Amino acid sequence: MAKRLKIPPTKSALLTLKRQVAFLTQGHDLLERKRELLTRLVYERLAQYRKLRREVRAAFEEAYHWLSVTHMRMGSRMLAQAALGLKPAMTITILPRSSIGVEYPAVSAEPLPLQAVGLLWTDPSFDESRARLVQVAMLLARLGEAETALWRLLAEQRKTQKRVNALKYNIIPRYTATI
C-alpha cells in the first residue's frame, strides 16, 4: 500500500487534500491526452521520415551515378578545379516551430539557378551531377527536419509517460491513502 503523507489529522487538512486529489486527477487526465496526441504525432512523423529516407536513398544512388560518370570523363583533378569558386546552389532557412509544447526546426530549402560553368574542358555530365546533388541536399534538409522533430517528439512523449505513471501509481494513491 502507498505510504501516507505526514499531515495533521484536521478537517482543513482533509479538505485541502480532497481539493489536491481533484486537481491531480484533472492534471493526470490532461497529461494522458497529451501523451495520446504525442503518440499520434510520432506515428505520423515516423511515416513521413521513412518515406523521406527512401527518397533520399534513391536520390543518392542517382546523384552518385552521375558523379561517377563525371569523375570518369573529367578526372579528379579537373573536377576539383571546376568545383572551385562555384557559388552555393541553394538557400536554406531554418525557423523554430512548435507542436504541443515541443519545439523543433522547420527547414525550407530552395534551389538557386545553377551557375553556368563556361570552361572548355568541362563535360555536360558535370552540370547534371551538380543538379542531382542539389536535389539530394534539399531532400537531406527535409530529412534532417523530420528526424529532429521525431526525436524531440519521442523525448517529450517519454517524459509525459513518466509523469502520467508517477501521478497514477505514486502521487494520487498516496493522497487517497492519506484521506
ABEGO torsion letter per residue (X at the ends): XBBBBBBBBBAAAAAAAAAAAAAAAAAAAAAAAAAAAAAAAAAAAAAAAAAAAAAAAAAAAAAAAAAAAAAAAAEAAAAAAAABGBBBABBBBBBBBBBGGBBBBBBBBBBBBBBBBABAABBAAAAAAAAAAAAAAAAAAAAAAAAAAAAAAAAAAAAAAAAAAAAAAAAAAAAAAAX
